[in-house]
């Protein structure tokens, strides 16, 4: 039986419904009370994506480059998604992080993000909240323009993507290192037919921040296009500059799944590679998806889970499970 057919429906159900068997004396699953979308409208500046309590990866959708809601990367009233970046801050008043953006697309390669009103086309996609869901450690959405389903989860230092593509000769995963507003130093390199490595060094509220990454794919690439200043470098396997991107290209069958592990490090590419060495086995993936839920439950003090206004309890418990 294919891994994707067995694993993902099972885990989606477990995470969204919280349907774990408990014996007497076991802790209550407080994560069932969490609404990851809390604070994603108005001036909450939170994000709904997958996060591990106090981990260094917060894998979440970004919906815009300017305007309300950019501090958390995601603004609930927006109608388009730019992609999924690996670092976010919750509840802050200054735009920051949103490093290493991945975006699955179909059709012609487009290296520009585009804008929500459609005046500038790009790799962005429309989406519908009815086709979007989130729980501690899990996020999913259907990208309507491409009919691609994206599912995300994390470990403390690694992001995990599952993209379900339609049948096409032109499936892509755009890696935009210049997102969201350029950087001081960007680097990307094709290491093999299943691995990409790189660096995003930026000056922002977090001054001189280094994010190294290694991305490992479950399917060999058909090709990789590396771009500098939004122009594809023919025949190149790497690029360095202040506006560096890549398009990882595939041919896919109907409902074909591509899995991506993205290890990160603030120290080196080798450090990032060490965080993404586990093989894509069903046992490992189940462990990954349950880790944020397990640690979120442990981090909720009993005081926050008993009595009082249910709305206040939800707020505290959400902060326990998604504190980053």
N, C-alpha and C positions, 0 to 999 in steps of 0.2 A: 504493500500500500504506500502511496506517495506521502512523504512527510507532511506536505502542506495540507492535504486532505484530512489527515488524522489530527495533526497538532493544533492548527490555528482555530478551527471551530470549537474544539475542546477548551482551549485556553481563553478564547473570547468569552465563552459562556461562564467560565470560572471567574474571570476578572470582573465582568459586568454585573453578574448576579451575586457574586460572593458566595457561591454554593459549595462551601467546604464542610465536610462532616466534622462535628465537634463532639468530643466526649466530655463527661463531667470533669470540671476543674480546668478545662482549657480556656484560654483567653477569648473574649468576645472579639469578633472581627470588626473593629471600629472603622476600617476602610470602607465598609458598605455605606457609611454615612457621608462619605466624601463626595462633593460635587466639584470636579476639577475646573469647571467653567466659572466658578465663583470669582468675581472680581475682574472678569475679562471684558466688561463693558464699562462705560463712563470712565472714571479715572482710577480704576482699580489697578491697572498695569500688571495683571497676572498673566500666566500662560496655562493652557490646559494639557500640555503634552506629557510625555513619560519622564518621570524623575525618580531618582533613588534618594531617600533621605540623606542629606548632607553629602551627596555624591558630587562629582565634578562634571557630570553630563546631565543636561536637561534637554531632551530631544523633543522639539515642539514646532508646530507650524508658525510661520511668519506671514502676516497678511498685508503688510504695507511698509513703505520706507519713510513716510512722513505723516504728520497729523495725529489725531487722538489714538492712544493705545500703542504707540510704537515702543514705549519703554519695556513692555513685557513681550513685544514682538507680535502679539495676537490681539485683535480687536473684534469682539463678537459681532458687531453690526456690519463688518466688512463682507463683501461678497466674493472675494478672490483670495487664493493662497499663492504665495510666491515660492514656497518650498519649506523644507524642514531643516532647521539649524540645530546645532548640538549644545549650545550654551545659552542660558537665559537667567535673568534675575526677576524675582517676583516682588511686586509692590513698590518698586523704586520710582523716582521722579526724574531720572536721567536715562536717555537711551544708551544701552550698552550691551556688549556680548553679541549674541546671535551669530556665532562663529561657525564656519564650515557648513554651508547650505547645500543640501541635496534636493533635487526635484526630478521626479520621473515624468517624461513627456513622450508623445507619439507624433510622428510626422516630420516636418522640416525642422532642422536644428535651429534654435533661436537662443542666443546667448544673452539677450537683454531681458530683464525681469518684466518690463511692461508696467502699465498703471491700471488701476481698478476701473476707471471710466472708459477704457478702451481706446483712448486717444493715441496711445503708444502700445503696439502689440508686444508680446513677449512670451516667456515660458510660463508665466502665471496661469492659473486655472480657476474657473468658477467652482463653487461647491455649495452644498445645501446642508443646513444643520440637521435635517432629517436623515442625512446619510453620514453623519458624524457621530462618534461616540468616544468617551474617555472614562477611565477608571485609574486609580493609583497604579502607576507603572505601565499604563497602556493607553494608546491613542489610535484611532482609525478614522479615515475619511475617504470618500470617493471623489476623485478629481474629475469633474464632469466633462471638461473639455477633451480629456484623453481617455476617459472610461478606465482609469487606473485606480485600483484600491490600494491605499497606503496604510500600513500598520506599523506601529513603533513600540519599542520597549527599550530598557536600559539595564546596565549594571552600574556600579559606581563610576567606572571610567570608560565605558563602552556603550555606543548606541547601536541598536539593531533595527534594521528596516526590512519589511516584507512588502514588495510591490507585486501586485497581480495585474498583468498586462493583457490587453486584447491581442488577437492575432494581427501581426504587422511585421513588415520588413524594416520598419523605422522606429524601433523603441530606443529610448535614450534615458540616461540618468545624467542630468546637468549638475556639475559641481561648480558652484560660484563662490570662489574664495574672496572676491571683492565685496560681496554682500556683507553688511548692509550699506556701508559708506566708504569703501576703499580701505587701504591699509598701508603700513610703512614697508612691509616686505611680505610677498606672497611667493610660494613655490609649490609646484606640483610635478609629479613624475609617474609615468607608467612603469611599474616594477616588473610585472608579468601580465599574462592574459587574464588574470583574476585579481590583481592587486594594484592599488594606487596609493601613493604616499604624498605628503605635503606639509606645508607650514603656513599659518596665518599669524603674522606679528602686527599688532596694531597699537596705536596711541589713542586712547579715549579716556573715559572716566577711570578705567583700569589702564594705567600708563605702562607702555612697553610690555604688553601681554603677548606671550607666546602660546600658541595652540598647535602642536604637531598632531598629525593624524595618519593612520594607516587604514585604508578601506579594503576589505576582502569580500569578493563577490562569489556567489554560488555557481555562476554560469560564466564560462569564458567569453570575453568580449569579441564581438565581430570586428570592432575597430575602436580606436580612441582618437578624438580630435582635441588637441591642446590649443588654447587660444591665449594671446597676449593683446591687451587693449581691444578686446572684442573682435579680433581678427584671427582666424584659424591659421596656425603655423603648419603648413603642409609637410608631412613626414616627420614632424617633431614628436618626441616622446616626453619632453619636459619643458617647463617654462618658469621664468622667475621675473618678477616685476611688481608693480603696484595694482595691476588689474589683470589677474590671472584666473582662467576658467578652463573647464574641460567638459566634453560631451563623451560619455561612455555609451557605446552603441551596441544594440543587440537586434537579432531577429527572434520574434517570439510567436508561439502558438497561442490559441485561445485559452485564456485563464492560466497562462504560464506564470509561475512564481519566480521572482529573482530575490534572493536574500542577500543582505549586505551587513557586515559587521564593521563598525567604525571605531577603532581604538584611538584614544586621545592621551596626550601627555603635555605637560608644561615644560618638559626637560629635553626630550629628544624624540626622533623618529623611532629609534630602537625601543624607547619606553612605550610609545604608542603601539608598536608592534606586539609587545609582550602582553598588552591588555586585550588583544584580539586573537590569541593563539588557539582558543578552544575550537574544536571541530564542530560543524553543524550537525549535531546528533539530537534526536528528539529528547533524550533525557536532559541534556545540557540546556536546551531551549526552554523546557518546562521549568527547570530550576531558575533560569534567568527571569522568566516572566513572573514567577512567584516571589522572587527576592524583594522587590520594592513593597509588595503587599505585606509580606511577613515583617519586614523592618518597620513599616509604617504603623502596624498594629502595636509592635513593641514600644514605639516611641510615644504613644498616647498615654499620658498619665491618667490614673483612675479618676482623679478629680474632674477631668474634662469629659468623662464619659458617663457621669451619673448626675441626674437632677438638672434643674435649671432650664432655661429657655432652649428648645431644640435648635433654633437658628444660631444661638451663641455657641452651642456645643459643636455644631457643624463647622463653624469658623475656626475654632481652636483645633479641631481634629484635622481639618484640611491643612493647617499650618504645620501640624506634626508630621503628616505624611508627605507633604511637598514643601519643605522649609527653604529650599535653595532659592 
